[in-house]
């Protein structure tokens, strides 16, 4: 299925090039999400307008509503995709090695890479102005709980701890990684990213690796 559309798909879609080119439905959806991302990050949910999103994507409002019946549905589509991306990064980090020190480093790096990513997706996950909406609150919570779950499984298996204690440690690692990554970005990346990741992962490893009989 195709529609009349502008040419660019991706971050460039914030500057429409016209409406004479036809795009497949999946490409159109990606284009609309990119335009919406720009508007939501810049304005927040409440100040974002569907008119502006449609204009930025270079489409009419009816075309936008063909894909997303309302602003909340559009916001949730973006938020869920960002949460999925973060959790996939964390799971990939944990599965990237059998060496636990490297796993900790990779898990910390996953948060720094996510926060440093193009489009400032992290702002919708960690700084949403719509947390009073149950669906949004649930998605934001999933970003943390699913990341914690991924790390808990490894700590439980490798450290000989019960799930409750392993989860507490995993929550500490996730919280440390998330908060320091956002602070690093807010401080204009004054410390090179790899050095920042090394600092925080070494801090975490000295606590986790020094206090529990992890297998290497």
N, C-alpha and C positions, 0 to 999 in steps of 0.2 A: 504494500500500500504506500502511495507517495502523495505528496502535497506540493503546492507551489511554495517555494522557500527561498531564502537567501543562500549564498554559496558557502559561507564559512561554517564549519562545525568545530566546536572547541572554544578555547578562551577568546579567540578573535571575534566570536559572534557578538560581543558587546558593542561592536561598531558595524551595523547592518550594511550589507553591500547591495541590497535590492531584493526583490521578491519574484524574480522571473525564473529561478532555477528550481527544479523539483528534487525533493529529498525523500528517501525512504522514511517510514514512520519512526524507526529506531533512531535514525540520524536526526530527525526533527526533534524527537524527545531529548536527545543529548544536547542539542542546540538550545532548547528552551531551559533545560536545567542549568546550563552554563550561564545564560543570561540571568536566570533567577538567582544563582549563586552570587553574582556580582551585586545585585540589588539587595538581597537579604544581608550580606556581609556589610555593605555600605550603610544601609538604613535601619537594619533590624527588622524583625517580622512586622511589628505594628505600623511602622512608617512605610513599609514596602507596598507598592501598588501594582496590581496586575496590569494596569495600563502601561506603567513604566517597563515592566518585564517584557510585555509584548512588543513595545517599541524598541527596546534594546535588542530583542531577538529578530526584529524586522518582520514581524507577523501581525496579523489582526488579532484582536481579543477572541473572536470566535475560534480561531485556530488554536490559540492557547487553551481555551476551555474544552476543545476536543480531546486534549491530552490530560488535562488536570481540571476536575470539576470545580475546584476552588483553591484559594491561596493556601489553606492549611494542607490540603492534599499535595500541593506542589512542594511546600516546605518539608513535609514528612518524607516525600520521595528523596529529597536531597539529604535530609538528616539521616535517614536509614542507610543510604549509600555511604555516607561518611563514617558512620558507626561500623558498618561492615568492613570498610577499608582499614580502620584502625585495628579492629579485632583480628583481621587477616594478617596485618603486619606483626602483631604480637604473637600470634600462633606460629607464623613463619619464623620469627626470631627464636622461639623456644624450640622449634623443630630443626633449626639450622645446624645444630651441633649436639654432640653427646657430652661435651666438656661444659660443666656447669658455670665456670667463670665466663666462658664465651657466650653462654646462654644469657647470663645477666647483662653482659655488655650489649648483646643484640637486642634484648628487651628494652633497655634504656634507649638505645639508638632508634628503635621503632617509634617511640614517642617523640623524640627530637625530629625525626624525619617527617612525621605526620604534622607536627606543629610548623615545620619549616616548608611545608608543601605549598605548591601554587594554589591560589584561590582562597587561602585562609580558611579552609574547611574546618579547622579546629575551633574556630570561633562559634560555629553553629553547634558543635558538640559540647564545648566547655563553657561557652559564654552566651548561650541562648537567652533571649529576652522573653521566651514563651514557656518557661518551665512550669507555669501554672496549668498548662494544658496537659491532661493525663497522658496522651499519646507521646508528647514530646518528653515529658518527665521519664516515661518508661524507656524511650530510646536512649536518652542521655544516661540513664542508670545502666542500661545494657552495655554501653561503651566501657564502663568500669567493671561490671560484674563478669562479663564474658572474658575480658582481659585477665581479671583475677582468676577466673576458672582455669584458663589456659596455664597460668603459672602455678596454681595450686596443684594441679595434676602432677607436674614435674617435682615440686618440692615434696609432696606426699610420697612419691615413689622413691626419691633419692635421699631424703633426709631422715626417713624413719619416723616422721611426725604424723600425728593424727590429722584429719582433715581440718578441724577447727584451728589448730595451731599453724598448719601450713597455709590456710587461707589468710590468717592474720599477717603472716610474713609476706604473702603475695600482695595483699592490699597495701602494705607498706612500700613495696617495690613499685607498684603502679602509681601510688600517690606521690612518691618521691620523683619518679620519672616525669609524671604529668606536670607537677607544680614547678619543678626546676626547668623543664623545657619551655614552659610559658614565660617564666621569669627571664630565661636566657633570651627569648625573642623580644620581650618587652624592653630589655636592656640593649637592644639593637645589635645583638650577636657580637658583643665586644670580645667574647672568648670564642675562638674558632670552634666550630661544631664538634669536630672529632675530639678536640681537647676537652670540651665540656662533657661529652659523653664518657670519656675516660675518667674524668674526675668523679662523676656521679656513679658510674658503674663500679669504680674502685671503692667508693664509700659503701655502696650496697654490698659488694662482695665481701668486704672485711667484716661486715655484720653477719651476713648469711653464711659465707664460707668459713668464717672463723668460729662460729658458734654451734654449727651442726655438722654431723658426720656425712657430708655429701660425697657421693661417689664421683670420681673424675674419669 
